[in-house]
């Protein structure tokens, strides 16, 4: 059976991706950080679909811990056919004066650097097994726009986009590397304070917020498309960038 590894798979978009992959016959391994109860619920939901599931508590900003989680995934499930680097943070708004360098470093350690850690481990695993791989990065519309006083987020996501492009070139032809960049995604089943900053639907050409299903459709495309498609980005924003 096919296997998917997902970082940040306990809640919100990550949970949605994990369950939808399971619905399509994938065994699932995912990391989570602090959401223990949500991780247990997600694991139960996946196993109820008849799929194997492994969950590992891990701070993806800790390179050693993330590497250990990936080793655990391979040991318990096998090498992934698809890896989704999804875990991320959305720091609070801060002015230039308020923004501390340490805060920027912390955001980069979660939003950007893990993709490189994952790519290195996955490349070695695929090479050892002589297996083709697919690596998908969950980026953001914030990698393409500048939002007021979101310095850490904008920088981390734009760096992530560039990192994905460089990895696509470096890891070809054995691994494809592509990006899904969500815009305003509503998640009514798990609302957080960050949802208050979602774009008004009247400003979006499709006149609605996106859903986890919209994001999954783009991820699924990269997970199943021709391996000739690499270094690409699908923006899931309802056409919002067209009117900016």
VEXDREN-2710 file (C-alpha; in Angstrom, 1 decimal):
% VEXDREN-2710
k/r/px/py/pz
1/UNK/0.0/0.0/0.0
2/UNK/1.2/3.6/-0.6
3/UNK/2.6/5.6/2.3
4/UNK/2.5/9.3/3.1
5/UNK/4.5/11.1/5.7
6/UNK/3.1/14.5/6.9
7/UNK/4.5/17.0/9.4
8/UNK/2.0/18.8/11.6
9/UNK/-0.7/16.3/10.9
10/UNK/-2.8/16.5/14.0
11/UNK/-4.9/19.6/13.4
12/UNK/-6.3/21.9/10.7
13/UNK/-4.9/21.5/7.2
14/UNK/-2.4/18.8/8.3
15/UNK/-5.2/16.7/9.8
16/UNK/-7.4/17.2/6.7
17/UNK/-4.6/16.0/4.4
18/UNK/-3.8/13.0/6.6
19/UNK/-7.4/11.8/6.7
20/UNK/-8.0/12.4/3.0
21/UNK/-4.9/10.4/2.0
22/UNK/-6.1/7.6/4.2
23/UNK/-9.5/7.7/2.5
24/UNK/-7.6/7.1/-0.8
25/UNK/-5.8/4.0/0.5
26/UNK/-2.6/5.5/2.0
27/UNK/-1.0/4.4/5.2
28/UNK/-0.2/7.6/7.1
29/UNK/2.6/8.8/9.4
30/UNK/2.5/12.2/10.9
31/UNK/4.2/14.4/13.4
32/UNK/2.6/16.7/16.0
33/UNK/4.0/19.1/18.5
34/UNK/1.7/19.9/21.4
35/UNK/-1.8/18.8/20.2
36/UNK/-1.8/15.4/21.9
37/UNK/-5.6/14.9/22.1
38/UNK/-6.0/16.0/18.4
39/UNK/-3.2/13.6/17.4
40/UNK/-4.9/10.7/19.1
41/UNK/-8.2/11.6/17.4
42/UNK/-6.6/11.9/14.0
43/UNK/-4.9/8.5/14.4
44/UNK/-8.1/6.9/15.4
45/UNK/-9.9/8.3/12.4
46/UNK/-7.2/7.0/10.1
47/UNK/-7.2/3.6/11.6
48/UNK/-11.0/3.4/11.4
49/UNK/-10.6/3.6/7.6
50/UNK/-8.5/0.4/7.8
51/UNK/-5.2/2.1/7.2
52/UNK/-2.0/1.9/9.3
53/UNK/-1.0/5.1/11.2
54/UNK/2.1/6.2/13.1
55/UNK/2.1/9.5/15.0
56/UNK/5.2/10.9/16.6
57/UNK/5.4/13.9/18.9
58/UNK/8.1/16.2/17.5
59/UNK/9.2/19.8/17.4
60/UNK/10.1/20.1/13.7
61/UNK/12.4/23.0/14.6
62/UNK/14.6/20.5/16.3
63/UNK/16.6/18.9/13.5
64/UNK/17.7/15.9/15.5
65/UNK/14.1/15.2/16.7
66/UNK/12.7/15.6/13.2
67/UNK/15.3/13.2/11.9
68/UNK/14.4/10.7/14.6
69/UNK/10.7/11.0/13.7
70/UNK/11.5/10.2/10.0
71/UNK/13.6/7.2/11.0
72/UNK/10.7/6.0/13.1
73/UNK/8.3/6.5/10.2
74/UNK/10.4/4.4/7.9
75/UNK/11.0/1.7/10.5
76/UNK/7.3/1.3/11.3
77/UNK/5.6/1.9/7.9
78/UNK/8.3/2.0/5.2
79/UNK/9.7/4.7/2.9
80/UNK/7.1/7.2/1.9
81/UNK/5.7/7.5/-1.6
82/UNK/4.8/11.1/-0.8
83/UNK/6.1/13.4/1.9
84/UNK/4.2/16.6/2.8
85/UNK/6.1/19.3/4.8
86/UNK/3.1/21.1/6.4
87/UNK/4.0/22.1/9.9
88/UNK/4.3/25.8/10.4
89/UNK/3.6/28.9/12.6
90/UNK/1.9/32.2/12.0
91/UNK/3.5/34.7/14.4
92/UNK/1.7/37.7/15.7
93/UNK/2.0/41.1/14.0
94/UNK/5.1/43.1/15.0
95/UNK/6.5/46.4/13.8
96/UNK/10.1/46.7/12.7
97/UNK/11.0/48.1/16.0
98/UNK/9.2/45.3/17.9
99/UNK/10.6/42.5/15.7
100/UNK/13.5/40.7/17.4
101/UNK/16.0/38.8/15.4
102/UNK/15.5/35.8/17.7
103/UNK/11.8/35.8/16.7
104/UNK/12.7/35.7/13.0
105/UNK/15.1/32.8/13.7
106/UNK/12.5/30.8/15.6
107/UNK/10.0/31.3/12.7
108/UNK/12.5/30.2/10.2
109/UNK/13.3/27.1/12.3
110/UNK/9.7/25.9/12.0
111/UNK/8.5/27.3/8.7
112/UNK/11.6/27.0/6.5
113/UNK/14.5/24.8/7.7
114/UNK/12.5/21.5/8.2
115/UNK/12.0/21.2/4.5
116/UNK/15.8/20.8/4.1
117/UNK/16.0/18.3/6.9
118/UNK/13.2/16.3/5.4
119/UNK/14.7/16.5/1.9
120/UNK/18.0/15.2/3.0
121/UNK/16.6/12.3/4.9
122/UNK/14.1/11.4/2.2
123/UNK/16.8/11.6/-0.5
124/UNK/18.9/9.1/1.3
125/UNK/16.0/6.8/1.9
126/UNK/14.8/6.9/-1.7
127/UNK/18.4/6.3/-2.9
128/UNK/18.8/3.3/-0.7
129/UNK/15.6/1.8/-2.0
130/UNK/16.1/2.9/-5.6
131/UNK/12.6/4.5/-5.3
132/UNK/11.1/7.6/-6.9
133/UNK/9.9/10.2/-4.3
134/UNK/7.5/13.1/-4.2
135/UNK/8.1/16.0/-1.7
136/UNK/5.3/18.6/-1.4
137/UNK/5.8/21.8/0.6
138/UNK/2.8/23.7/2.1
139/UNK/3.8/27.3/1.4
140/UNK/1.6/30.3/1.5
141/UNK/0.3/33.3/-0.4
142/UNK/2.4/35.1/2.1
143/UNK/5.5/34.0/0.1
144/UNK/4.3/36.2/-2.8
145/UNK/2.9/39.2/-1.1
146/UNK/4.1/41.5/1.6
147/UNK/1.7/41.8/4.5
148/UNK/2.1/44.7/7.0
149/UNK/4.1/43.9/10.1
150/UNK/4.3/40.2/9.2
151/UNK/8.0/40.3/8.7
152/UNK/8.9/36.8/10.2
153/UNK/6.1/35.1/8.3
154/UNK/6.7/36.7/5.0
155/UNK/10.4/36.1/5.2
156/UNK/10.1/32.5/6.3
157/UNK/7.6/31.6/3.6
158/UNK/9.4/33.4/0.8
159/UNK/12.6/31.6/1.8
160/UNK/10.6/28.3/1.9
161/UNK/9.5/28.9/-1.7
162/UNK/13.1/29.5/-2.9
163/UNK/14.3/26.4/-0.9
164/UNK/11.7/24.3/-2.6
165/UNK/12.8/25.5/-6.0
166/UNK/16.5/24.8/-5.3
167/UNK/15.6/21.3/-3.9
168/UNK/13.6/20.6/-7.1
169/UNK/16.7/21.2/-9.2
170/UNK/19.1/19.4/-6.8
171/UNK/17.0/16.3/-6.2
172/UNK/15.9/15.7/-9.8
173/UNK/15.4/13.2/-11.3
174/UNK/14.9/11.0/-8.2
175/UNK/12.5/13.2/-6.2
176/UNK/10.0/15.8/-7.4
177/UNK/9.6/18.9/-5.2
178/UNK/6.5/21.1/-5.6
179/UNK/4.6/23.7/-3.5
180/UNK/1.0/24.3/-2.6
181/UNK/0.4/27.9/-1.5
182/UNK/-2.9/28.4/0.3
183/UNK/-4.6/31.7/0.6
184/UNK/-7.5/32.3/2.9
185/UNK/-8.5/28.8/4.1
186/UNK/-11.5/28.6/6.5
187/UNK/-11.4/25.8/9.0
188/UNK/-14.7/26.1/11.1
189/UNK/-14.1/22.8/12.8
190/UNK/-10.9/24.1/14.4
191/UNK/-11.0/27.9/14.6
192/UNK/-7.9/29.7/16.0
193/UNK/-7.2/33.4/16.6
194/UNK/-5.3/33.5/13.3
195/UNK/-8.6/33.0/11.4
196/UNK/-9.6/36.6/12.4
197/UNK/-7.1/37.8/9.7
198/UNK/-8.8/35.9/6.9
199/UNK/-9.5/38.0/3.8
200/UNK/-13.1/39.2/3.4
201/UNK/-14.8/36.8/0.8
202/UNK/-16.1/39.8/-1.1
203/UNK/-12.5/40.6/-2.1
204/UNK/-12.0/37.0/-3.5
205/UNK/-13.1/36.4/-7.1
206/UNK/-14.6/33.1/-6.2
207/UNK/-16.6/34.8/-3.4
208/UNK/-15.7/32.4/-0.6
209/UNK/-12.9/31.2/1.6
210/UNK/-11.0/28.1/0.6
211/UNK/-11.4/24.7/2.4
212/UNK/-9.1/21.9/3.3
213/UNK/-10.5/20.0/0.4
214/UNK/-9.4/22.7/-1.9
215/UNK/-5.9/22.4/-0.5
216/UNK/-5.9/18.7/-0.7
217/UNK/-6.9/18.7/-4.4
218/UNK/-3.7/20.6/-5.2
219/UNK/-1.6/18.3/-2.9
220/UNK/-3.2/15.3/-4.5
221/UNK/-2.3/16.6/-8.0
222/UNK/1.4/16.8/-7.1
223/UNK/1.2/13.4/-5.3
224/UNK/-0.1/11.6/-8.4
225/UNK/0.9/13.8/-11.4
226/UNK/3.6/13.0/-13.9
227/UNK/7.1/13.1/-12.4
228/UNK/8.0/15.6/-15.2
229/UNK/6.2/18.2/-13.1
230/UNK/8.7/19.5/-10.5
231/UNK/9.6/22.9/-9.1
232/UNK/6.1/24.2/-9.5
233/UNK/3.6/26.0/-7.3
234/UNK/-0.2/25.8/-7.2
235/UNK/-1.8/28.8/-5.5
236/UNK/-5.1/27.9/-3.8
237/UNK/-6.6/31.4/-3.3
238/UNK/-9.8/31.6/-5.3
239/UNK/-8.2/34.0/-7.7
240/UNK/-7.3/36.6/-5.0
241/UNK/-3.9/37.3/-6.5
242/UNK/-5.6/38.3/-9.8
243/UNK/-7.2/41.3/-8.1
244/UNK/-4.3/42.5/-6.0
END
